[in-house]
Amino acid sequence: MIRNHFLTSDGLFLDNLGNIEENKANEQFFYDKKTLKILADIAEKFEYTCLLCAPTLGDELIRRGRKVRILDIDMRFAPLRGFRYFDIKKPLSFGEKYDLIVCDPPFTGVRIKQLFNAITKLSCNNPSQNILISWERQYLKKKFMKIFSYFNLRLTGFCLTYRQGFIPFPDELMKKYGEEVIVELYSNFPALN
Ligand SMILES: C[S@@+](CC[C@H](N)C(=O)[O-])C[C@H]1O[C@@H](n2cnc3c(N)ncnc32)[C@H](O)[C@@H]1O
């Protein structure tokens, strides 16, 4: 439950994020402080960033005074400045140009092609769009790399970490991929240099 006075458009969510429970039905896992800082340090260099499925990073960038578009299916983040309801499965274009798109997607609940279509639409069909996207080390990795080759993504060498620490695979995938989800960061620009 979020208390009303925490519902502010000025990026005051984070201190109180303990009050927002991760919604596992939406494969929702919040970044831990270390990952949040690393991603925010990269994104704050850009003028206008679109956060697709990364609402807590949107909150942090608002705190840092950056212009953001925050897109997520979870309406609990609607009070954040720049938030729009967005379903990857029914993507809309807002006719905006972003300097960077950051995406931390649900891996199993959305098809890779649907994710690709949504990001392509948000990029206005621009293969040179700067992108930071995370994907699981094993899960349909070849397919992910093939479909997203349009954006010329490369591994950055950075693995994201989350508040909960150990993130499990859904039961039906555990046998095939092991227990632990390891999330790697991809980009198509020198993000960590
Ligand atoms: C792995 S979590 C990433 C959260 C991020 N690490 C953060 O700290 O803000 C996936 C996110 O995708 C969102 N999501 C799940 N299904 C979605 C869909 N169909 N369309 C848009 N967003 C979706 C969830 O609400 C969640 O915020």
The ligand as an SDF file (V2000), in Angstrom:
LIG
                    3D

 27 29  0  0  0  0  0  0  0  0999 V2000
   11.7770   -6.8130  -14.4720 C   0  0  0  0  0  0  0  0  0  0  0  0
   10.6540   -5.4940  -13.9820 S   0  0  0  0  0  0  0  0  0  0  0  0
   11.6920   -4.1010  -14.2010 C   0  0  0  0  0  0  0  0  0  0  0  0
   11.5470   -3.0280  -13.1060 C   0  0  0  0  0  0  0  0  0  0  0  0
   12.8190   -2.1940  -12.9770 C   0  0  0  0  0  0  0  0  0  0  0  0
   13.9260   -3.0470  -12.6150 N   0  0  0  0  0  0  0  0  0  0  0  0
   12.6610   -1.0720  -11.9680 C   0  0  0  0  0  0  0  0  0  0  0  0
   13.3180   -1.1490  -10.8930 O   0  0  0  0  0  0  0  0  0  0  0  0
   11.9360   -0.1100  -12.2350 O   0  0  0  0  0  0  0  0  0  0  0  0
    9.5630   -5.4790  -15.3760 C   0  0  0  0  0  0  0  0  0  0  0  0
    8.6250   -4.2900  -15.4730 C   0  0  0  0  0  0  0  0  0  0  0  0
    7.7940   -4.4900  -16.6310 O   0  0  0  0  0  0  0  0  0  0  0  0
    6.4600   -4.1140  -16.3260 C   0  0  0  0  0  0  0  0  0  0  0  0
    5.5840   -4.8830  -17.2340 N   0  0  0  0  0  0  0  0  0  0  0  0
    5.2140   -6.1820  -17.1490 C   0  0  0  0  0  0  0  0  0  0  0  0
    4.4490   -6.5390  -18.1990 N   0  0  0  0  0  0  0  0  0  0  0  0
    4.3370   -5.4240  -18.9840 C   0  0  0  0  0  0  0  0  0  0  0  0
    3.6700   -5.1400  -20.2240 C   0  0  0  0  0  0  0  0  0  0  0  0
    2.9480   -6.0600  -20.8620 N   0  0  0  0  0  0  0  0  0  0  0  0
    3.7690   -3.8950  -20.7420 N   0  0  0  0  0  0  0  0  0  0  0  0
    4.4770   -2.9360  -20.0910 C   0  0  0  0  0  0  0  0  0  0  0  0
    5.1180   -3.1380  -18.9060 N   0  0  0  0  0  0  0  0  0  0  0  0
    5.0530   -4.3730  -18.3700 C   0  0  0  0  0  0  0  0  0  0  0  0
    6.2800   -4.4420  -14.8530 C   0  0  0  0  0  0  0  0  0  0  0  0
    5.2400   -3.7050  -14.2620 O   0  0  0  0  0  0  0  0  0  0  0  0
    7.6650   -4.0990  -14.2970 C   0  0  0  0  0  0  0  0  0  0  0  0
    7.7280   -2.7650  -13.8310 O   0  0  0  0  0  0  0  0  0  0  0  0
  1  2  1  0
  2  3  1  0
  2 10  1  0
  3  4  1  0
  4  5  1  0
  5  6  1  0
  5  7  1  0
  7  8  2  0
  7  9  1  0
 10 11  1  0
 11 12  1  0
 11 26  1  0
 12 13  1  0
 13 14  1  0
 13 24  1  0
 14 15  1  0
 14 23  1  0
 15 16  2  0
 16 17  1  0
 17 18  1  0
 17 23  2  0
 18 19  1  0
 18 20  2  0
 20 21  1  0
 21 22  2  0
 22 23  1  0
 24 25  1  0
 24 26  1  0
 26 27  1  0
M  CHG  2   2   1   9  -1
M  END
$$$$
